[in-house]
Amino acid sequence: LTTLESSVEPSSSLDHRLKISASLFDILSGRTNVDHPLCQECADVLLAAKQQSLEYQEEELNCLRSYLNYLDARADSKLDNWTSSLGLVIDTDSCAPPFNLCEPPPENQSDADESDYSDPDNATQVSVSDQDQEPKSKEEGIAALTKASGSPSEEQHFVLTDSVSPVNADGALHDSKNLTTSRQKRQPRLTQLRDSVNELQRTLDELLNEGKDLDQQLAKATADLEYRMDELDKAQTQYNEQKQTLLDSTNELLSLESRVADAESHLQRLARTNVLNTTFPIWYDGHIGVINGLHLGRLSNRPIAWEEINAAWGQCAMLLQCIIRRLNFQFPHYEIIPMGIRSKIVEIQSRREHPLYYVTNIFSQGKFNAGMAIFLKCVGQVQQVVESNSNAQLPYQVKSGGKIHDPQDGRTYSITWSKDSEEDWTKALKMMLINLKWIIARLATIDV
């Protein structure tokens, strides 16, 4: 391309690259002059645009010509009217102002200069020559009008007499005296006008200086406003950041409060939860008591295996051991040793062992019954401590000799086992488990 070829230079300066970029932008935006052959459609569009421009220029030229003819005709008409009505020759030298308003008039003037003035109230004076003088041509009159006032206007006043007569010496002297008197009368007015012009000039200077001061104040106020707007933007940005931080902190606080509330609720559930009741659930299965899913007792129609019964006694020994630790209580003569299906009770002084399990042996029944009786005695001691601290009475009363009393039917049941008394033995074990369950419930209300 010609534009690119004209812009190619051997250097690779920044100015050179900017020129190339500007040329490419002009080419892409279609703002370059056409310097290559056009297609028929583009040529038609270009010709139509040029033709429209030519018609517009011709129309404008015709308008200007019409207005020029109108001005010429008006000037000719005015000049013809003036020359025909006056029959005089216009003196173009007298069309200029007789004096400068901004300067004082000269003190001395000749009589010949004074004769050029007529009426003092007129702004422009036209002097009239003798009748014998021949009128000037039309072109010279137009030139005189153009030189005097630029164009004919109704603002120019010509002082003419009704009849033109030859000027004699007496008339000239009289006119000179009138002009001198008129000038003397006009002198105060001219002085006042000069003072007014000077005062207006000073006022204008003051206003210009005040305008400059106001411009400086405006520029200073604009700069201060921009600075304050920048500060406002910064403050708004900081406010938005702090607001976002506050929202994040609020959300985090709400989350923490929710977690604390959940933790407190969980703590309350844990506080209400009885660990011993959860660890050693006591219930019943018909007439047989159950601890932790293990049956404690047997009936003729439900022969529970001794292994399960021994395991249930191991759970009872473990539960009683946990209860005395919770109460900070120690048995004075016995020590319970929970060992699962081989749990036992040991006398502290003699170290004699009493098993809490039964084996199918001829000599084991007596030891087993003694161990169960001692265990029920220990439960009775714990029952007394709980009833004294909670002011509540357990449903069944433990008696001496390994017996427990049922106040509902008024009977007392023995905890010793024999084949003939399995039902009473099972009922006594069930009442012992119920007392243990009541002890677990009362532990939650006792502050130890």
Summary of the structure (lengths in Angstrom):
residues: 448
radius of gyration: 68.4
end to end distance: 105.0
largest distance: 190.6
contacts: 1110
relative contact order: 0.05
helix: 61%
strand: 7%
